[in-house]
């Protein structure tokens, strides 16, 4: 070895990386072959130069005497995707998996997103890979399914989609350096912890709950900031800022806005909990199935009897921020002063006609906002998490989770067994007898 060798040239560095990668692949291949069964996981992404690429991973369970089965999810490689058609993508996946020397029957699953090029049952990637790996049952990532539930809900209920567009516009406005300084100042003067609006994620909709939570807890300060820039001295030097502030205030200071905030927060809070369960490292399919069914049930219960409680929250927020719950010409929100802290007039003097008008207006929001959003959410949850998908999840849970009430219960395992009966040469009757005996013990 030359004494002056540094091994820092690009060529040497790349060669070292390739050798290291090859050693790791060999180790993964050895573990997968020892495990006997594996699932292919593929996703698409863009690198920093905006080039499309696919990432390929393998998921398998390694058995160790002292620790039992250890679940692995190992990254194999990134591949630049010159073509994004099903044939090209499936060929790349087959080549990469083929390097590991796995038998075709060892691949028992394939997991992708729900794009037609990947999930198409006739000529999609999943159909083409099944020609090479007959046992590879396609599973659409359940966390991604939940994401699509919310995406499609907003497509079906235009006002919900428009609400999130408005929320993104608020984020952009409030994060301007001049505006952000005022926003922080208002919170500090109120002696409360400074919270920031969170940028909306285009791909992780369930994370939008955090955005809604911050919006709700800092709603009054956001309105005050918008009012400030409608007619403050610094904003007069920037007419565009004034126009944006007035437009956002006009839309954010409304019963409709508050209603969408409350309804969507209710749904997203439960979706967030389900998403965390589905993506947990120690995810339990039995718990996931229970939570999926619970979220659907909660949506049904909320639709049937949840509106009165929501109306109370909506009315309270509107009263706290001087937002009328009776349709009338838009008016400027009154700035809070020290005198506002004292009761200057008697309460409960709304006219009967005004109260009736308010009730009619809120009922209109129930019919045109609350019910459509709940119906769309429940419909998408039921469609995306169909009975057949739930049955397979319960089957896996019944085989692998001793604490499950369905553990080794053949009726729970049967839908899962049917997927692999032919290819794995399973004697169903014998399996059923063994499971009954195991449950007896």
TIZA-533018 format. One record per residue (C-alpha): z, y, x; residue number from 1. Coordinates in Angstrom, 2 decimals, decimal comma, m for minus. Layout:
N
       Z       Y       X num
       Z       Y       X NUM
...
This chain:
441
       Z       Y       X num
    0,00    0,00    0,00   1
   m1,04    3,33    1,55   2
    1,93    5,60    2,33   3
    0,14    8,62    0,90   4
   m0,67    6,92   m2,44   5
    0,59    8,90   m5,47   6
   m1,18    7,02   m8,29   7
   m1,48   10,28  m10,23   8
   m5,25   10,37  m10,75   9
   m6,51   10,07  m14,32  10
   m8,28    6,82  m13,51  11
   m5,18    5,16  m12,03  12
   m2,93    6,47  m14,82  13
   m5,25    5,09  m17,51  14
   m5,45    1,76  m15,70  15
   m1,64    1,53  m15,56  16
   m1,41    2,34  m19,27  17
   m4,01   m0,30  m20,14  18
   m2,20   m2,95  m18,08  19
    1,11   m2,05  m19,74  20
   m0,50   m2,18  m23,20  21
   m2,00   m5,58  m22,46  22
    1,39   m6,97  m21,39  23
    2,97   m5,68  m24,61  24
    0,17   m7,19  m26,72  25
    0,67  m10,55  m25,03  26
    4,38  m10,38  m25,81  27
    3,65   m9,51  m29,46  28
    1,13  m12,37  m29,67  29
    3,72  m14,79  m28,31  30
    6,32  m13,64  m30,85  31
    3,86  m13,79  m33,78  32
    2,66  m17,25  m32,82  33
    6,28  m18,34  m32,61  34
    7,05  m16,77  m36,00  35
    4,03  m18,50  m37,52  36
    3,28  m15,90  m40,21  37
    2,42  m12,19  m40,11  38
    1,15   m9,29  m42,21  39
   m1,46   m6,74  m41,13  40
   m0,61   m3,08  m41,78  41
   m3,36   m0,49  m41,36  42
   m3,39    3,26  m41,96  43
   m5,82    6,07  m41,29  44
   m5,01    9,34  m39,54  45
   m6,54   12,15  m37,50  46
   m5,77   12,90  m33,88  47
   m5,30   16,41  m32,49  48
   m9,07   16,80  m32,12  49
   m9,48   15,97  m35,86  50
  m11,19   12,65  m35,14  51
  m10,58    9,88  m37,66  52
   m8,71    6,88  m36,31  53
   m6,98    3,80  m37,65  54
   m3,61    2,47  m36,54  55
   m3,03   m1,28  m36,69  56
    0,42   m2,88  m36,87  57
    1,75   m6,39  m37,41  58
    4,85   m7,24  m39,42  59
    6,58  m10,57  m38,81  60
   10,01  m12,21  m38,76  61
   11,30  m13,56  m35,44  62
   14,02  m16,19  m35,64  63
   16,94  m16,20  m33,19  64
   19,80  m18,66  m33,48  65
   22,54  m16,12  m32,96  66
   21,05  m13,40  m35,15  67
   18,91  m15,24  m37,68  68
   15,59  m13,72  m38,74  69
   14,82  m10,32  m37,22  70
   12,09   m8,31  m38,89  71
    9,54   m6,72  m36,53  72
    6,91   m4,11  m37,25  73
    4,91   m3,75  m34,04  74
    2,17   m1,24  m33,30  75
   m0,95   m2,78  m31,72  76
   m3,46   m0,01  m31,17  77
   m5,22    3,16  m32,28  78
   m8,97    2,87  m32,80  79
  m11,38    5,72  m33,28  80
  m13,13    5,15  m36,61  81
  m16,78    6,00  m36,04  82
  m17,56    4,87  m39,57  83
  m15,15    4,80  m42,49  84
  m16,96    2,23  m44,62  85
  m15,27   m1,06  m45,52  86
  m17,51   m3,18  m43,29  87
  m16,87   m1,16  m40,11  88
  m13,12   m0,89  m40,72  89
  m12,69   m4,59  m41,50  90
  m14,69   m5,57  m38,39  91
  m12,43   m3,42  m36,21  92
   m9,30   m4,98  m37,71  93
  m10,62   m8,54  m37,29  94
  m11,54   m7,87  m33,64  95
   m8,12   m6,46  m32,82  96
   m6,17   m9,22  m34,54  97
   m8,50  m11,80  m32,99  98
   m7,39  m10,73  m29,50  99
   m3,94  m12,14  m30,25 100
   m5,29  m15,65  m30,75 101
   m3,71  m16,08  m34,18 102
   m4,87  m18,81  m36,54 103
   m6,59  m17,50  m39,65 104
   m3,97  m19,03  m41,95 105
   m1,14  m17,28  m40,07 106
   m2,04  m13,92  m41,64 107
   m0,38  m14,03  m45,07 108
   m0,51  m10,38  m46,07 109
   m2,39   m7,11  m45,65 110
   m0,99   m3,70  m46,54 111
   m2,96   m0,43  m46,87 112
   m3,13    2,64  m49,05 113
   m4,87    2,57  m52,41 114
   m8,18    4,19  m51,40 115
  m11,13    2,29  m52,87 116
  m12,63    1,61  m49,43 117
   m9,42   m0,26  m48,54 118
   m8,35   m1,76  m51,88 119
  m11,71   m2,60  m53,51 120
  m11,47   m6,18  m54,82 121
  m15,21   m6,88  m54,38 122
  m16,25   m5,26  m51,12 123
  m13,21   m3,29  m49,92 124
  m11,45   m3,96  m46,63 125
   m8,91   m6,21  m48,34 126
  m11,65   m8,39  m49,88 127
  m13,56   m8,63  m46,58 128
  m10,43   m9,53  m44,61 129
   m9,59  m12,26  m47,08 130
  m12,84  m13,95  m46,06 131
  m11,45  m14,19  m42,51 132
   m7,79  m14,70  m43,47 133
   m7,66  m16,66  m46,78 134
   m3,89  m16,32  m47,17 135
   m3,80  m12,55  m46,64 136
   m2,66  m11,23  m50,02 137
   m3,25   m7,49  m50,44 138
   m0,22   m5,30  m51,12 139
   m0,54   m1,60  m51,79 140
    2,35    0,14  m49,99 141
    5,00    0,74  m52,68 142
    6,20    4,02  m51,17 143
    2,59    5,23  m51,30 144
    2,33    4,08  m54,91 145
    5,32    6,23  m55,79 146
    3,64    9,17  m54,07 147
    0,50    8,61  m56,17 148
    2,61    8,51  m59,35 149
    3,56   12,14  m58,73 150
    0,07   13,16  m57,59 151
   m1,56   11,71  m60,71 152
    1,15   13,14  m62,95 153
    0,24   16,63  m61,75 154
   m3,45   15,91  m62,25 155
   m2,82   14,82  m65,84 156
   m0,50   17,75  m66,66 157
   m2,24   20,85  m65,33 158
    0,80   23,13  m65,76 159
    2,81   20,87  m63,39 160
    0,07   21,09  m60,76 161
   m0,11   24,88  m61,21 162
    3,66   25,10  m60,76 163
    3,46   23,49  m57,31 164
    0,55   25,78  m56,36 165
    2,78   28,72  m57,30 166
    5,65   27,23  m55,30 167
    3,41   26,99  m52,22 168
    2,36   30,63  m52,72 169
    6,04   31,61  m52,88 170
    6,68   29,76  m49,62 171
    3,82   31,55  m47,86 172
    5,03   34,94  m49,14 173
    8,73   34,38  m48,35 174
    8,04   33,22  m44,78 175
    6,29   36,43  m43,76 176
    8,41   38,00  m41,04 177
    9,10   41,22  m43,01 178
    9,87   39,40  m46,26 179
   11,88   36,64  m44,57 180
   14,19   39,20  m42,97 181
   15,00   40,69  m46,38 182
   15,48   37,22  m47,91 183
   18,00   36,26  m45,21 184
   19,73   39,64  m45,55 185
   20,25   39,20  m49,32 186
   21,84   35,79  m48,78 187
   24,10   37,01  m45,97 188
   25,29   39,99  m48,01 189
   26,27   37,56  m50,77 190
   28,25   35,60  m48,14 191
   26,42   32,36  m48,90 192
   24,83   29,91  m46,48 193
   21,28   30,89  m45,60 194
   18,74   28,46  m47,01 195
   15,02   28,46  m46,33 196
   12,21   27,53  m48,67 197
   10,60   24,28  m47,53 198
    6,87   23,90  m47,09 199
    5,33   21,45  m49,54 200
    3,99   18,23  m48,08 201
    0,52   17,18  m49,26 202
    1,14   13,52  m48,47 203
    4,86   13,04  m49,24 204
    5,37   14,36  m52,73 205
    8,82   12,88  m53,19 206
   10,04   15,20  m50,42 207
    9,26   18,11  m52,72 208
   12,66   17,61  m54,31 209
   14,16   19,48  m51,35 210
   11,78   22,37  m52,02 211
   12,80   22,50  m55,68 212
   16,50   22,23  m54,82 213
   16,33   25,23  m52,48 214
   14,30   27,18  m55,03 215
   16,91   26,57  m57,73 216
   19,97   27,43  m55,62 217
   18,33   30,60  m54,24 218
   16,31   31,55  m57,32 219
   18,15   34,84  m57,98 220
   17,71   36,03  m54,39 221
   14,01   35,12  m54,46 222
   13,53   37,26  m57,57 223
   15,42   40,14  m55,95 224
   13,25   39,92  m52,84 225
   10,09   40,00  m54,97 226
   11,41   43,03  m56,87 227
   12,28   44,72  m53,60 228
    8,70   44,47  m52,37 229
    7,23   45,62  m55,66 230
    8,25   49,21  m54,98 231
   10,10   49,49  m51,64 232
    9,10   52,06  m49,04 233
    8,00   49,50  m46,42 234
    5,80   47,66  m48,92 235
    3,98   50,85  m49,96 236
    2,29   50,80  m46,58 237
    0,85   47,40  m47,46 238
   m0,77   47,46  m50,94 239
   m1,69   43,77  m50,64 240
    1,99   42,88  m50,22 241
    2,86   44,84  m53,37 242
    0,16   43,12  m55,42 243
    1,28   39,67  m54,23 244
    4,94   40,44  m54,94 245
    4,18   41,68  m58,47 246
    1,97   38,70  m59,22 247
    4,55   36,19  m57,99 248
    7,40   37,97  m59,80 249
    5,43   38,03  m63,03 250
    5,00   34,24  m62,91 251
    8,34   33,22  m61,37 252
   10,39   35,33  m63,76 253
    9,56   33,37  m66,90 254
   11,07   30,68  m69,11 255
    8,03   28,50  m68,45 256
    8,67   28,61  m64,68 257
   12,36   27,74  m65,13 258
   11,47   24,90  m67,53 259
    9,04   23,35  m65,06 260
   11,65   23,70  m62,31 261
   14,33   21,89  m64,33 262
   12,08   19,11  m65,66 263
   10,44   18,35  m62,30 264
   13,77   18,46  m60,45 265
   15,13   15,84  m62,85 266
   12,21   13,49  m62,18 267
   11,97   14,11  m58,44 268
   15,69   13,54  m57,88 269
   15,32    9,95  m59,10 270
   11,99    9,53  m57,28 271
   13,62   10,68  m54,04 272
   16,32    8,01  m54,30 273
   13,70    5,33  m55,03 274
   11,54    6,48  m52,11 275
   14,47    6,20  m49,70 276
   15,17    2,67  m50,95 277
   11,55    1,59  m50,53 278
   11,34    2,96  m46,98 279
   14,76    1,88  m45,68 280
   14,81   m0,34  m42,59 281
   17,02   m2,81  m44,45 282
   15,07   m2,52  m47,70 283
   16,10   m5,13  m50,24 284
   13,31   m6,03  m52,67 285
   15,80   m6,97  m55,36 286
   17,40   m3,52  m55,19 287
   13,94   m1,92  m55,11 288
   12,88   m3,74  m58,30 289
   16,13   m2,71  m59,99 290
   15,61    0,92  m58,98 291
   11,96    0,95  m60,11 292
   13,02   m0,31  m63,54 293
   15,92    2,16  m63,59 294
   13,64    5,12  m62,84 295
   11,34    4,10  m65,70 296
   14,34    3,66  m68,04 297
   15,79    7,03  m67,03 298
   12,45    8,69  m67,79 299
   12,46    7,06  m71,24 300
   16,07    8,12  m71,91 301
   15,40   11,66  m70,71 302
   12,41   11,91  m73,02 303
   14,41   10,61  m75,98 304
   17,62   12,59  m75,58 305
   17,56   14,71  m72,42 306
   16,01   17,91  m73,78 307
   19,23   19,50  m75,22 308
   20,99   19,31  m71,83 309
   17,93   20,74  m70,09 310
   17,79   23,59  m72,63 311
   21,38   24,51  m71,75 312
   20,51   24,68  m68,04 313
   17,28   26,60  m68,73 314
   19,07   29,10  m71,00 315
   21,88   29,64  m68,47 316
   19,46   30,32  m65,61 317
   17,44   32,71  m67,79 318
   20,55   34,61  m68,93 319
   21,84   34,87  m65,35 320
   18,55   36,44  m64,28 321
   17,80   38,61  m67,35 322
   14,83   36,49  m68,36 323
   14,18   36,68  m72,13 324
   13,90   33,39  m73,99 325
   12,03   35,15  m76,78 326
    8,28   35,84  m76,34 327
    7,79   39,55  m75,75 328
    5,88   41,91  m73,47 329
    6,81   41,46  m69,83 330
    9,58   43,74  m68,64 331
   10,95   44,53  m65,23 332
   14,06   42,61  m64,29 333
   17,07   44,84  m64,03 334
   18,57   45,11  m60,54 335
   22,14   43,88  m60,34 336
   24,75   46,58  m59,78 337
   28,51   46,67  m59,41 338
   28,85   47,60  m63,09 339
   27,09   44,40  m64,08 340
   30,22   42,52  m63,08 341
   32,14   44,03  m66,03 342
   31,71   43,35  m69,75 343
   30,38   46,61  m71,23 344
   29,47   45,33  m74,72 345
   30,39   42,64  m77,20 346
   28,52   39,34  m77,17 347
   26,90   37,11  m79,77 348
   25,00   39,89  m81,56 349
   21,48   38,47  m81,41 350
   19,74   38,81  m84,74 351
   18,97   35,69  m86,74 352
   15,23   36,26  m86,42 353
   15,55   36,65  m82,64 354
   17,53   33,40  m82,36 355
   14,97   31,57  m84,51 356
   12,13   32,96  m82,39 357
   13,89   31,79  m79,22 358
   14,39   28,30  m80,67 359
   10,72   28,10  m81,64 360
    9,66   29,24  m78,17 361
   11,86   26,62  m76,46 362
   10,59   23,93  m78,82 363
    7,05   24,90  m77,87 364
    7,99   24,34  m74,21 365
    9,42   20,95  m75,17 366
    6,17   19,91  m76,85 367
    3,76   21,38  m74,30 368
    5,69   20,99  m71,03 369
    8,65   18,60  m71,21 370
    7,06   15,77  m73,20 371
    3,66   15,73  m71,40 372
    5,32   15,62  m67,96 373
    7,72   12,82  m68,97 374
    4,94   10,83  m70,65 375
    2,59   11,18  m67,66 376
    5,35   10,18  m65,22 377
    6,37    7,09  m67,22 378
    2,75    6,07  m67,76 379
    1,94    6,30  m64,04 380
    5,14    4,47  m63,02 381
    4,32    1,62  m65,40 382
    0,70    1,46  m64,22 383
    1,42    1,68  m60,48 384
    4,35   m0,75  m60,58 385
    2,82   m3,33  m62,89 386
    4,58   m6,48  m64,06 387
    2,59   m8,64  m61,62 388
    3,65   m6,52  m58,62 389
    7,27   m6,54  m59,75 390
    7,15  m10,33  m60,21 391
    5,99  m10,86  m56,62 392
    8,76   m8,60  m55,30 393
   11,33  m10,54  m57,33 394
    9,90  m13,80  m55,97 395
   10,38  m12,71  m52,37 396
   13,89  m11,51  m53,18 397
   14,74  m14,83  m54,86 398
   13,76  m16,69  m51,69 399
   15,34  m14,45  m49,08 400
   18,40  m12,77  m50,61 401
   21,40  m15,09  m51,17 402
   23,29  m12,33  m53,00 403
   20,52  m12,00  m55,59 404
   21,22  m13,35  m59,09 405
   17,76  m14,97  m58,87 406
   18,35  m16,64  m55,49 407
   16,48  m19,99  m55,42 408
   15,70  m19,65  m59,12 409
   12,28  m21,26  m59,53 410
   11,19  m19,13  m62,51 411
   11,61  m16,03  m60,31 412
    9,84  m17,61  m57,34 413
    6,94  m19,15  m59,28 414
    4,56  m16,10  m59,34 415
    5,02  m15,76  m55,57 416
    4,51  m19,51  m54,97 417
    1,26  m19,50  m56,97 418
   m0,30  m17,13  m54,44 419
    0,02  m19,63  m51,60 420
    0,05  m23,05  m53,31 421
   m3,53  m24,03  m52,44 422
   m3,83  m22,56  m48,96 423
   m0,44  m23,76  m47,72 424
   m0,55  m27,16  m49,45 425
    2,72  m26,65  m51,33 426
    3,92  m29,42  m53,65 427
    5,20  m27,24  m56,49 428
    7,11  m30,01  m58,27 429
    8,87  m31,05  m55,07 430
    9,69  m27,43  m54,24 431
   11,15  m26,93  m57,72 432
   13,33  m30,04  m57,34 433
   14,59  m28,93  m53,93 434
   15,48  m25,47  m55,24 435
   17,39  m26,94  m58,19 436
   19,37  m29,17  m55,84 437
   20,06  m26,26  m53,48 438
   21,38  m24,13  m56,36 439
   23,67  m26,99  m57,42 440
   25,20  m26,98  m53,95 441
